[in-house]
Amino acid sequence: MASETKTNKEVCSDIKEKTELWLKWDQCETTKKEIQDLKDQNKWDDLGARLCHRIQFGTAGLRARMGAGFGLMNDLTVIQATQGFLRYLQQEFKGDLSSAGVVIGFDARHNSHRFAQLVAALFVCEDVKCYLFNTTVPTPFIPFSVKYLNCKAGIMVTASHNPKDDNGYKVYWENGAQIVSPRDSNISDHIEQNLEPWKQKAWNLDILKTSNKVCDPMKQVFDVYFKELRRHCYFPQLNSSPKAPKFVYTPIHGVGQPYAEEAFKVFEFKPFISVKEQKEPDAEFRTVKYPNPEEGQSTLELAQQTANENQCDFILANDPDADRFALAERDPMGTVQTGWRILTGNQLGALLGWWRWFTWRNANPDVNVDDVYMLYSTVSSHILKSIGEVEGFHTVETLTGFKWLGNKSDQLIKDKKHVLFGFEEAIGYMCDPYNVLDKDGISACVIGAELCTYLKSINRTLYEQLDHLSTIYGYHINDNSYVFCYQTDIMLKIFDRLRHFDRGDEKKNTQQSTKSKQGETAAHQPEPKEANVIVQYSNKIKSHITSEENEQKSAKSSDETYVYPKTCGKYNVTGIRDLTVGIEADFRNEKDKKPELPCSSATQMLTFYFDNGCEITIRASGTEPKIKWYSEIRKKSSNMDKKELHEEFRQQTRQELQELLETCIKEFLQPEKNELIERETSRNSHINDDQQSSSFIDIEEVVEQPHSRSNLTNDQVRLHRLQIYELERQSQLKQIRRIEKIEIDVQDSIQNIKLLMNKSLSTPYNCAQHISSVLVERSCLALLDGNKIWDMNRPLEHDCQMKFLHFLEENPYEQNKAYWRTCSFIIGYLLETAFKSNYFIELCSFPPPQFEHGSVVYDAKLNLGNWKPSFEDLRSLSIQAYKLRDLNLKFEPLQINRECAEEMFKYDRYKLQQIPYMLKQRVAEEQPRLTVYRMGSETHQGHVDITQGPLISNTGQIGRYEFAAIHDITSKTYGELQRIQALSIPAQLHLHYWTFDFLLQRAKKLNPASLPDLPNKKKEESTLTEEENRQQ
């Protein structure tokens, strides 16, 4: 592994050049100093990562983590993007731009206000009128303002619902819709031509105080927006009625609170009840892990508590920039454990779509329905299409994203059509396309509240209304989820296989395909197998593809054929749509055509149509290492007279979708062969409304519970340890009578400083927090005074010199030991939490890190009889390990005496046997103590186990983690046990897929590490017992 501290001669000239450019161009003291310090410390790898990859401008603008570097969001990259965008606008609009101007807004994230001011300053310096909001606004205010103020463009500084360290730069065109290709690439070209900050203009914030070219449009925009919104209020008397329902609202620490309050006023509602912990803007999003209401229960927990305390009927939620909307209703039947049913994006889209039609039609009975349109994205429910087929209005299907929904709506409106509504399944709703050509969480929130009020007035719940719609328009049952695919070549291979499909003889299949003559159709092709169908990929079909590269290839490979699956389990595939290569085929009449939706070879997207009315779309995410699927089954029942038959039909339809989808995932994606990681062991399916159990491994044979457990479950035993740990920790803290200061000389930080910290309280992690977020993220251990390895979360006891250690150093031996030890520790937690409560897992211990053996290990008594883990069982454990990474749980050491240790582990018979032997080796100590670690956080209870440590800083540093095997072993002391083996690499390291696969195969073999045997009397006299050595 290359060293970080290379000499100047070894440094890539490109990195040096970009470093000098940054230092020359950047005028922000914070980010400039960050790059300068990295240069002074010869941190060339860090500089390369920050400076050699430029943040890309796409149709959604910019979005990235904030920090110093050309690949991140900061003053300089915002200025560069603005200079390019401004030049492009000047080219497109000439002199009209100066008088028409642009509108600029920002959310409540860190740096958003500053970035917005930097943007505005450049426009003003170029003599362009600038409508700059002086306070935080919802994102939909920008597209509204662009249209209302007749501006040429709009810019919103926001990262929407992303994590707190991110920010973004979203742009709108003069029609008020997001930009589409090729404008994004044209803007990107202009950015590349204007990278150097303009002198006397960039960072010239003083001009905003003196120029008459800048003004705050809030008053005029605010009043008109809500005046227009009031036009969609149809039942003001119900809204203000004493019988109206009570609402709880949360902006989830975002900007929505005052705007939702005003919306409720204009609709004549009584004020909603706010979630006090979340009502004010907070860039830290302190009460949630992800500030996205689409996450459901984890994000809306405080709102549910508030609603329960105030006997409210509904919960309304916006994301931080208030362009998304979520809705939950109290469950009157008590079928959901939390007492609240959170609607999916498709369910709420169905209800809002029906409501927009119902209210509009009643208000406009004489308008020609043939001119009415609604829109939905291709991965969303087709319920609007079914409603339109019955009621007579038109629907339009678009690609994913509101850039397509907004621009198509604009086109229809210009063609004198009446557009009522548009939505996509990711809780985005366009309820007023004439004013906002984008998703708008404020309008959706108050219109949704009126919908709830109306339904309550007729004694109907939201879910009952969904059932009612099903009886009229048919059942539309969805199941959307994803799997992780971290290797691009594997992802491409999966989609390529679906285009050249053969269940066994792929070579034969390829030969038959390539022998096809140009111009032949699928009807004249011999089928390689009954399960497949060949579709000719002709020049005529291919000519529309947007990728120039693929158009060039098309001339060379005009006779290429594609073989798509014709069956999936017992179901027949009746057609496909491939938006990557540009084919839409109906297998029933053997015809293919050009898809109506835009196609691009830059994306992978396949849709399968089945003979049972099901449609499944599989696509590769453009921003995450995921393969996503979106499924829907649409059916109508002829017998809906009885409620029992109604429910029975619905359950049968759900079961049918689930059966087909599981077969599709197994046969089309081949998760086992391709080592795909599932989102959840039981998918987060919308098929079953009930909350799914967190336990995921089920065994038929159960061994009788050990007597020492006193009928306690695994969770109860684990929580007992945690309780004793916390009591002891608090007791030790109380013994610190007086806080003393110690001086920490940080030797290798980006800023070479001395820190004054609190003795016995402050940790290396706290020191890193005082220096930089980069140091916090990557540091896994600390080195004190050049010779003592120290945990990141272990309190410091004296003045010292300190160096932070990470995995990318030239010789990371101690870091790797701590990492392997940590991975073994984690196995213990996963074993206790993976199995259902009636299975009793007894943890024993784990051996010290031994890299040559190729796997991390934990020995335990599983008490599962003759159970042998399947691939799915091992994968389930692996998935739980991946979840820990996202939780960023700290590893905190604590030294305890024998009495405390025996109380802490009194339900762990193997640990109780080990404790005396471990303490005997500390006879030289005045008060022998044992070291235990807690993995956890304020919101996650975690796990406690014995180990000498050290462990790494937190679970966020864990990379790929796979359970490899479970072997039976025999210990002289403990008898029959199981050895659980896994393989993992740190998040900072990246191995090629094939390399990791090779190592994983090796890790499946029985690890020959020492058995968990307590020493005999002769060995008791040694300085370190085998058992204590195992705990290291």
QUIBELKA-V372779 format. One record per backbone hydrogen bond with DSSP energy under -1.0 kcal/mol. NH is the residue of the N-H (numbers start at 1). CO is the residue of the C=O. E is the energy in kcal/mol with one decimal. If there is no record, write none. Layout:
nh=NH co=CO e=E
nh=NH co=CO e=E
//
This chain:
nh=6 co=4 e=-1.3
nh=10 co=7 e=-1.0
nh=16 co=12 e=-2.0
nh=17 co=13 e=-2.6
nh=18 co=14 e=-2.5
nh=19 co=15 e=-2.3
nh=20 co=16 e=-2.3
nh=21 co=17 e=-2.2
nh=22 co=18 e=-2.4
nh=23 co=19 e=-2.4
nh=24 co=20 e=-1.8
nh=25 co=21 e=-2.5
nh=26 co=22 e=-3.1
nh=32 co=28 e=-2.4
nh=33 co=29 e=-2.2
nh=34 co=30 e=-1.8
nh=35 co=31 e=-1.9
nh=36 co=32 e=-2.5
nh=37 co=33 e=-2.9
nh=38 co=34 e=-1.6
nh=39 co=35 e=-2.1
nh=40 co=36 e=-2.7
nh=41 co=37 e=-1.9
nh=42 co=39 e=-1.8
nh=43 co=38 e=-3.0
nh=44 co=42 e=-1.7
nh=47 co=43 e=-2.1
nh=48 co=44 e=-2.6
nh=49 co=45 e=-2.2
nh=50 co=46 e=-1.9
nh=51 co=47 e=-2.4
nh=52 co=48 e=-2.1
nh=55 co=70 e=-2.5
nh=58 co=61 e=-2.4
nh=61 co=58 e=-2.1
nh=62 co=169 e=-2.2
nh=64 co=167 e=-2.4
nh=66 co=165 e=-3.2
nh=67 co=73 e=-1.8
nh=71 co=50 e=-1.8
nh=72 co=69 e=-1.6
nh=73 co=65 e=-2.5
nh=78 co=74 e=-2.2
nh=79 co=75 e=-2.4
nh=80 co=76 e=-2.7
nh=81 co=77 e=-2.2
nh=82 co=78 e=-2.2
nh=83 co=79 e=-2.7
nh=84 co=80 e=-2.0
nh=85 co=81 e=-2.6
nh=86 co=82 e=-2.9
nh=87 co=83 e=-2.1
nh=88 co=84 e=-2.0
nh=89 co=85 e=-2.4
nh=90 co=86 e=-2.5
nh=91 co=87 e=-2.0
nh=92 co=88 e=-2.2
nh=93 co=89 e=-2.9
nh=94 co=90 e=-1.6
nh=96 co=93 e=-1.8
nh=97 co=94 e=-1.1
nh=100 co=96 e=-2.5
nh=101 co=97 e=-2.6
nh=102 co=129 e=-1.9
nh=103 co=153 e=-1.7
nh=104 co=131 e=-3.0
nh=105 co=155 e=-2.3
nh=107 co=157 e=-1.9
nh=112 co=109 e=-1.6
nh=115 co=111 e=-2.8
nh=116 co=112 e=-2.3
nh=117 co=113 e=-2.0
nh=118 co=114 e=-2.4
nh=119 co=115 e=-2.2
nh=120 co=116 e=-2.5
nh=121 co=117 e=-2.5
nh=122 co=118 e=-1.4
nh=123 co=119 e=-1.6
nh=124 co=120 e=-2.7
nh=125 co=121 e=-2.5
nh=126 co=122 e=-1.2
nh=127 co=124 e=-2.1
nh=128 co=123 e=-2.5
nh=129 co=98 e=-2.0
nh=130 co=213 e=-3.5
nh=131 co=102 e=-3.0
nh=132 co=130 e=-1.0
nh=132 co=215 e=-1.9
nh=133 co=104 e=-2.4
nh=137 co=106 e=-1.8
nh=139 co=321 e=-2.5
nh=141 co=138 e=-1.5
nh=142 co=139 e=-2.1
nh=144 co=140 e=-1.8
nh=145 co=141 e=-2.2
nh=146 co=142 e=-2.5
nh=147 co=143 e=-1.6
nh=148 co=144 e=-2.6
nh=149 co=145 e=-3.0
nh=151 co=146 e=-2.0
nh=152 co=101 e=-2.7
nh=154 co=172 e=-1.8
nh=155 co=103 e=-2.5
nh=156 co=170 e=-2.9
nh=157 co=105 e=-2.5
nh=162 co=159 e=-2.5
nh=166 co=163 e=-1.8
nh=167 co=64 e=-2.6
nh=169 co=62 e=-2.6
nh=170 co=156 e=-3.0
nh=172 co=154 e=-2.5
nh=173 co=177 e=-2.8
nh=176 co=173 e=-2.2
nh=183 co=180 e=-1.8
nh=186 co=182 e=-2.3
nh=187 co=183 e=-2.8
nh=188 co=184 e=-2.4
nh=189 co=185 e=-2.1
nh=190 co=186 e=-1.9
nh=191 co=187 e=-2.2
nh=192 co=188 e=-2.1
nh=193 co=189 e=-1.2
nh=194 co=191 e=-1.5
nh=201 co=198 e=-1.5
nh=202 co=198 e=-2.6
nh=204 co=201 e=-1.7
nh=205 co=203 e=-1.8
nh=208 co=205 e=-1.3
nh=209 co=206 e=-1.6
nh=211 co=207 e=-2.5
nh=215 co=130 e=-2.0
nh=221 co=217 e=-2.5
nh=222 co=218 e=-3.4
nh=223 co=219 e=-1.9
nh=224 co=220 e=-1.7
nh=225 co=221 e=-2.9
nh=226 co=222 e=-1.9
nh=227 co=223 e=-1.6
nh=228 co=224 e=-2.7
nh=229 co=225 e=-2.2
nh=230 co=226 e=-1.8
nh=231 co=228 e=-1.0
nh=232 co=229 e=-2.2
nh=233 co=230 e=-1.8
nh=239 co=235 e=-2.2
nh=240 co=236 e=-1.8
nh=244 co=241 e=-1.8
nh=248 co=314 e=-2.1
nh=249 co=273 e=-2.5
nh=250 co=316 e=-1.9
nh=253 co=278 e=-2.1
nh=255 co=320 e=-2.4
nh=260 co=256 e=-2.8
nh=261 co=257 e=-2.2
nh=262 co=258 e=-1.8
nh=263 co=259 e=-2.1
nh=264 co=260 e=-2.2
nh=265 co=261 e=-1.6
nh=266 co=262 e=-2.4
nh=267 co=263 e=-1.4
nh=268 co=265 e=-1.7
nh=269 co=264 e=-2.7
nh=273 co=247 e=-2.8
nh=275 co=249 e=-1.4
nh=276 co=274 e=-1.0
nh=278 co=275 e=-2.2
nh=279 co=275 e=-1.0
nh=282 co=253 e=-2.4
nh=285 co=282 e=-1.6
nh=288 co=285 e=-1.3
nh=292 co=290 e=-1.8
nh=295 co=292 e=-2.3
nh=296 co=293 e=-1.4
nh=300 co=296 e=-2.1
nh=304 co=300 e=-2.3
nh=305 co=301 e=-2.1
nh=306 co=302 e=-2.5
nh=307 co=303 e=-2.5
nh=308 co=304 e=-2.5
nh=309 co=305 e=-2.2
nh=310 co=306 e=-1.4
nh=312 co=307 e=-2.5
nh=313 co=246 e=-2.1
nh=314 co=246 e=-1.7
nh=315 co=328 e=-2.7
nh=316 co=248 e=-3.2
nh=317 co=326 e=-2.1
nh=318 co=250 e=-2.0
nh=322 co=319 e=-2.2
nh=325 co=427 e=-1.7
nh=326 co=317 e=-2.6
nh=328 co=315 e=-2.1
nh=329 co=341 e=-2.1
nh=330 co=313 e=-2.3
nh=331 co=339 e=-2.7
nh=339 co=336 e=-1.2
nh=341 co=329 e=-2.8
nh=343 co=327 e=-2.2
nh=348 co=344 e=-2.5
nh=349 co=345 e=-1.9
nh=350 co=346 e=-2.2
nh=351 co=347 e=-2.1
nh=352 co=348 e=-2.8
nh=353 co=349 e=-2.3
nh=354 co=350 e=-2.5
nh=355 co=351 e=-2.6
nh=356 co=352 e=-2.7
nh=357 co=353 e=-2.0
nh=358 co=354 e=-3.1
nh=359 co=355 e=-2.7
nh=360 co=356 e=-1.8
nh=361 co=357 e=-2.8
nh=362 co=358 e=-1.8
nh=363 co=359 e=-1.5
nh=364 co=360 e=-1.6
nh=367 co=364 e=-1.1
nh=371 co=368 e=-1.6
nh=372 co=369 e=-2.0
nh=373 co=418 e=-3.0
nh=374 co=394 e=-1.6
nh=375 co=421 e=-2.3
nh=376 co=396 e=-2.0
nh=377 co=423 e=-1.3
nh=378 co=398 e=-2.6
nh=380 co=377 e=-2.0
nh=386 co=382 e=-1.7
nh=387 co=383 e=-2.5
nh=388 co=384 e=-2.7
nh=389 co=385 e=-2.1
nh=390 co=386 e=-1.3
nh=391 co=387 e=-3.0
nh=392 co=388 e=-2.7
nh=394 co=372 e=-2.8
nh=396 co=374 e=-2.0
nh=398 co=376 e=-2.0
nh=405 co=401 e=-1.5
nh=406 co=402 e=-2.8
nh=407 co=403 e=-1.5
nh=408 co=404 e=-2.2
nh=409 co=405 e=-2.0
nh=410 co=406 e=-2.2
nh=411 co=407 e=-2.0
nh=412 co=408 e=-2.3
nh=413 co=409 e=-2.7
nh=414 co=410 e=-2.2
nh=415 co=411 e=-1.2
nh=416 co=413 e=-1.8
nh=417 co=412 e=-2.5
nh=418 co=371 e=-3.6
nh=420 co=373 e=-2.8
nh=422 co=430 e=-1.3
nh=423 co=375 e=-1.3
nh=424 co=428 e=-1.9
nh=427 co=425 e=-1.3
nh=428 co=424 e=-1.5
nh=430 co=422 e=-3.3
nh=435 co=432 e=-1.8
nh=436 co=432 e=-2.7
nh=440 co=429 e=-2.6
nh=441 co=322 e=-1.2
nh=444 co=440 e=-1.8
nh=445 co=441 e=-1.5
nh=446 co=442 e=-1.9
nh=447 co=443 e=-2.3
nh=448 co=444 e=-2.3
nh=449 co=445 e=-1.8
nh=450 co=446 e=-1.9
nh=451 co=447 e=-2.1
nh=452 co=448 e=-2.2
nh=453 co=449 e=-2.2
nh=454 co=450 e=-2.6
nh=455 co=451 e=-2.3
nh=456 co=452 e=-2.3
nh=457 co=453 e=-1.7
nh=459 co=456 e=-1.7
nh=460 co=455 e=-2.5
nh=465 co=461 e=-2.1
nh=466 co=462 e=-2.1
nh=467 co=463 e=-1.9
nh=468 co=464 e=-2.2
nh=469 co=465 e=-2.7
nh=470 co=466 e=-1.8
nh=471 co=467 e=-1.6
nh=472 co=468 e=-1.0
nh=473 co=469 e=-3.4
nh=474 co=470 e=-1.7
nh=475 co=635 e=-4.1
nh=477 co=633 e=-2.1
nh=479 co=631 e=-1.6
nh=481 co=629 e=-1.8
nh=483 co=627 e=-2.1
nh=484 co=677 e=-3.9
nh=485 co=625 e=-2.6
nh=491 co=487 e=-2.1
nh=492 co=488 e=-2.6
nh=493 co=489 e=-2.0
nh=494 co=490 e=-2.1
nh=495 co=491 e=-1.8
nh=496 co=492 e=-2.5
nh=497 co=493 e=-2.3
nh=498 co=494 e=-1.5
nh=499 co=495 e=-1.0
nh=501 co=563 e=-3.7
nh=504 co=502 e=-1.5
nh=506 co=504 e=-1.1
nh=509 co=505 e=-1.9
nh=510 co=506 e=-2.5
nh=511 co=507 e=-2.2
nh=512 co=508 e=-2.2
nh=513 co=509 e=-2.0
nh=514 co=510 e=-2.6
nh=515 co=511 e=-1.2
nh=516 co=513 e=-1.5
nh=520 co=517 e=-1.9
nh=524 co=521 e=-1.3
nh=525 co=522 e=-1.1
nh=532 co=529 e=-1.6
nh=533 co=564 e=-1.7
nh=535 co=562 e=-3.6
nh=537 co=560 e=-2.2
nh=542 co=538 e=-2.2
nh=543 co=539 e=-1.4
nh=545 co=542 e=-1.6
nh=546 co=599 e=-1.4
nh=551 co=547 e=-1.8
nh=552 co=548 e=-2.1
nh=553 co=549 e=-1.8
nh=554 co=550 e=-1.9
nh=557 co=553 e=-1.6
nh=560 co=557 e=-1.8
nh=562 co=535 e=-2.5
nh=563 co=499 e=-3.1
nh=564 co=533 e=-2.0
nh=566 co=531 e=-3.4
nh=568 co=571 e=-2.9
nh=571 co=568 e=-2.0
nh=573 co=566 e=-3.2
nh=574 co=609 e=-2.6
nh=575 co=609 e=-1.3
nh=576 co=585 e=-1.9
nh=577 co=607 e=-2.2
nh=578 co=583 e=-3.7
nh=579 co=605 e=-1.7
nh=582 co=578 e=-1.9
nh=583 co=578 e=-1.9
nh=584 co=593 e=-1.7
nh=585 co=576 e=-2.4
nh=586 co=591 e=-3.1
nh=587 co=574 e=-2.0
nh=591 co=586 e=-1.6
nh=593 co=584 e=-2.7
nh=600 co=579 e=-2.1
nh=603 co=600 e=-1.2
nh=606 co=618 e=-2.8
nh=607 co=577 e=-2.5
nh=608 co=616 e=-2.9
nh=609 co=575 e=-2.8
nh=610 co=614 e=-2.6
nh=611 co=572 e=-2.1
nh=613 co=610 e=-1.6
nh=615 co=632 e=-2.7
nh=616 co=608 e=-2.3
nh=617 co=630 e=-2.8
nh=618 co=606 e=-3.3
nh=619 co=628 e=-2.5
nh=620 co=604 e=-2.1
nh=621 co=626 e=-2.5
nh=626 co=624 e=-2.4
nh=627 co=483 e=-2.6
nh=628 co=619 e=-2.9
nh=629 co=481 e=-2.5
nh=630 co=617 e=-2.3
nh=631 co=479 e=-1.0
nh=632 co=615 e=-2.0
nh=633 co=477 e=-2.1
nh=634 co=613 e=-1.5
nh=635 co=475 e=-1.6
nh=646 co=642 e=-2.2
nh=647 co=643 e=-2.6
nh=648 co=644 e=-2.5
nh=649 co=645 e=-2.6
nh=650 co=646 e=-1.8
nh=651 co=647 e=-2.5
nh=652 co=648 e=-2.3
nh=653 co=649 e=-2.3
nh=654 co=650 e=-2.5
nh=655 co=651 e=-2.6
nh=656 co=652 e=-2.1
nh=657 co=653 e=-2.2
nh=658 co=654 e=-2.7
nh=659 co=655 e=-2.5
nh=660 co=656 e=-2.3
nh=661 co=657 e=-3.0
nh=662 co=658 e=-2.5
nh=663 co=659 e=-1.8
nh=664 co=660 e=-2.7
nh=665 co=661 e=-2.7
nh=666 co=662 e=-2.0
nh=667 co=663 e=-2.9
nh=668 co=664 e=-3.0
nh=669 co=665 e=-1.1
nh=674 co=670 e=-2.6
nh=676 co=671 e=-1.9
nh=677 co=484 e=-2.0
nh=679 co=482 e=-1.3
nh=685 co=683 e=-3.1
nh=696 co=834 e=-1.6
nh=697 co=834 e=-1.4
nh=703 co=863 e=-1.4
nh=709 co=706 e=-1.4
nh=710 co=707 e=-1.7
nh=712 co=709 e=-1.5
nh=717 co=713 e=-2.2
nh=718 co=714 e=-2.5
nh=719 co=715 e=-2.8
nh=720 co=716 e=-1.9
nh=721 co=717 e=-1.8
nh=722 co=718 e=-2.0
nh=723 co=719 e=-2.4
nh=724 co=720 e=-2.3
nh=725 co=721 e=-2.6
nh=726 co=722 e=-2.4
nh=727 co=723 e=-2.3
nh=728 co=724 e=-2.4
nh=729 co=725 e=-2.6
nh=730 co=726 e=-2.5
nh=731 co=727 e=-2.1
nh=732 co=728 e=-2.4
nh=733 co=729 e=-2.1
nh=734 co=730 e=-1.9
nh=736 co=733 e=-1.5
nh=737 co=735 e=-1.4
nh=742 co=757 e=-2.5
nh=744 co=755 e=-3.2
nh=745 co=800 e=-2.7
nh=746 co=753 e=-1.5
nh=747 co=802 e=-2.9
nh=753 co=751 e=-1.5
nh=755 co=744 e=-3.0
nh=757 co=742 e=-2.7
nh=759 co=740 e=-3.2
nh=760 co=796 e=-3.1
nh=761 co=758 e=-1.6
nh=762 co=758 e=-2.6
nh=765 co=792 e=-2.8
nh=767 co=763 e=-1.9
nh=768 co=764 e=-2.5
nh=769 co=765 e=-1.8
nh=770 co=766 e=-1.1
nh=771 co=768 e=-1.4
nh=772 co=768 e=-2.0
nh=776 co=772 e=-1.5
nh=777 co=773 e=-2.4
nh=778 co=774 e=-2.1
nh=779 co=775 e=-1.9
nh=780 co=805 e=-2.6
nh=781 co=805 e=-1.3
nh=782 co=790 e=-2.4
nh=783 co=803 e=-3.1
nh=784 co=788 e=-3.1
nh=785 co=801 e=-3.0
nh=787 co=784 e=-2.1
nh=788 co=784 e=-1.9
nh=790 co=782 e=-3.0
nh=794 co=791 e=-1.1
nh=796 co=762 e=-3.1
nh=800 co=743 e=-1.8
nh=802 co=745 e=-2.7
nh=803 co=783 e=-2.1
nh=805 co=781 e=-2.9
nh=816 co=812 e=-2.6
nh=817 co=813 e=-2.2
nh=818 co=814 e=-2.4
nh=819 co=815 e=-2.2
nh=820 co=816 e=-2.6
nh=821 co=817 e=-2.5
nh=822 co=818 e=-2.2
nh=823 co=819 e=-2.3
nh=824 co=820 e=-2.0
nh=825 co=821 e=-2.2
nh=826 co=822 e=-2.3
nh=827 co=823 e=-1.3
nh=828 co=824 e=-1.2
nh=829 co=825 e=-1.2
nh=830 co=826 e=-2.6
nh=831 co=827 e=-2.5
nh=832 co=828 e=-1.7
nh=833 co=829 e=-1.4
nh=834 co=830 e=-1.6
nh=836 co=697 e=-1.1
nh=839 co=836 e=-2.1
nh=842 co=861 e=-2.9
nh=844 co=859 e=-1.8
nh=845 co=859 e=-1.1
nh=853 co=850 e=-1.8
nh=854 co=851 e=-1.5
nh=856 co=982 e=-2.6
nh=858 co=980 e=-1.7
nh=859 co=845 e=-2.8
nh=860 co=978 e=-2.5
nh=861 co=842 e=-3.2
nh=867 co=864 e=-1.7
nh=874 co=870 e=-2.1
nh=875 co=871 e=-2.6
nh=876 co=872 e=-2.2
nh=877 co=873 e=-1.9
nh=878 co=874 e=-2.1
nh=879 co=875 e=-2.3
nh=880 co=876 e=-1.7
nh=881 co=877 e=-1.6
nh=882 co=878 e=-2.0
nh=883 co=879 e=-1.9
nh=884 co=880 e=-1.5
nh=885 co=881 e=-1.2
nh=886 co=882 e=-1.1
nh=890 co=936 e=-1.7
nh=891 co=953 e=-1.7
nh=892 co=934 e=-2.8
nh=894 co=932 e=-2.4
nh=896 co=930 e=-3.1
nh=901 co=897 e=-2.6
nh=902 co=898 e=-2.9
nh=903 co=899 e=-1.7
nh=904 co=900 e=-2.8
nh=905 co=901 e=-2.3
nh=906 co=903 e=-1.0
nh=908 co=905 e=-2.0
nh=912 co=908 e=-2.3
nh=913 co=909 e=-1.4
nh=914 co=910 e=-1.3
nh=915 co=911 e=-2.1
nh=918 co=914 e=-2.0
nh=919 co=915 e=-2.2
nh=920 co=916 e=-1.7
nh=922 co=919 e=-1.9
nh=923 co=920 e=-1.1
nh=925 co=922 e=-1.5
nh=930 co=896 e=-3.4
nh=932 co=894 e=-2.7
nh=933 co=945 e=-2.5
nh=934 co=892 e=-2.4
nh=935 co=943 e=-2.9
nh=936 co=890 e=-1.8
nh=937 co=940 e=-2.2
nh=943 co=935 e=-1.9
nh=945 co=933 e=-1.7
nh=947 co=931 e=-1.5
nh=948 co=1031 e=-1.3
nh=955 co=889 e=-2.1
nh=957 co=954 e=-1.6
nh=958 co=955 e=-1.8
nh=959 co=985 e=-1.3
nh=962 co=983 e=-3.0
nh=964 co=981 e=-2.4
nh=965 co=981 e=-1.4
nh=967 co=979 e=-2.5
nh=969 co=977 e=-2.4
nh=971 co=975 e=-2.9
nh=975 co=971 e=-2.2
nh=977 co=969 e=-2.6
nh=978 co=860 e=-3.3
nh=979 co=967 e=-3.6
nh=980 co=858 e=-3.0
nh=981 co=965 e=-2.8
nh=982 co=856 e=-2.1
nh=983 co=962 e=-2.8
nh=985 co=960 e=-1.7
nh=987 co=957 e=-2.4
nh=989 co=986 e=-1.4
nh=996 co=992 e=-2.4
nh=997 co=993 e=-2.4
nh=998 co=994 e=-2.2
nh=999 co=995 e=-2.2
nh=1000 co=996 e=-2.6
nh=1001 co=997 e=-2.1
nh=1002 co=998 e=-1.6
nh=1003 co=999 e=-2.1
nh=1005 co=1002 e=-1.3
nh=1013 co=1011 e=-2.3
nh=1020 co=1016 e=-1.4
nh=1021 co=1018 e=-1.0
nh=1022 co=1019 e=-1.7
nh=1029 co=1025 e=-2.4
nh=1030 co=1026 e=-2.2
nh=1031 co=1027 e=-1.3
nh=1032 co=1029 e=-1.3
//
